[in-house]
């Protein structure tokens, strides 16, 4: 979903390269220019969307809601 001319918001499953790591360790804003604005724990479609805790390890069923430029999201997904 576009957020203006240069930013999009997207929902994505935690990439395999981030499973078991925390958002603080992943440093997505510094590495890719992507910000995690919310998180759905455990993958259930009806689970609550919460503010992410940067110190809690991510699990395979988590969903991240991220904001960034389309090319930054693509670069993050390719790298992880």
N, C-alpha and C positions, 0 to 999 in steps of 0.2 A: 504494500500500500504506500503510495507516495506521500511524503510530508513536505511538500514544496517541490522546487525544481531539482534539488540536488540530494535530498535525503529520502530514504525509505524505511519503513518499519516492517519487520519480518519475524515470523514465528518459525523456529527450527528446532529439531531434536538436537541434543548435545552431540557434537561431533565426537567420534571415537577417540580422537587425540586429546579430548578434554575430560573424559570419564576418569574419575578418581582425583582430579585436580580441582583446586578452588579457582574462583574467578580472580582472586588476588594473584595467584600464581600464573594464571593464563595471561594476564596483562593485555587483554584484547584492545582497550583504547590505545595503548602505547604501540602495540605491535601492528594493528590493522586499522585503527581509527573507527572501531566498532564499539558501541556502548550497549551493555545489557541493562535494559530498563525494568524488566520484570521476568518472573520465572514461574513455571508451573511444575511443581514437584511430582514425580512419579508417573507422569505421562497420561493420567486419566483425563479425558476430554472435559470432564466436569470438575476437575480439581481446581482449587482456588489459585488465582494468579496473585503472586506475592512479590514484594520487593526482595531482590536477591540478597543473600548474605554472602559477602565476598570471601568468607572464611570457612564455608561449609563445602565439602567435596561434592562435585557433580556426579550424578548417577546416570546410567544408560537411558532411563525412561524420562529424564527431565526434558522440559521444553524451555527454550530461552526466547524471550522477546527482545529483539535487538534493533538498534537504530544506527544507520550509517549510510554512506554512499553505496550505490549498487556495486561498484567495482571493489570497494573495500569488503563487502560481504562475500563477494565471489573469491577474493584473494584469501580471506579467512577460511572459507570452506575448502579451498584447494590445498592450503597449507596444513590443515588439521585433519 
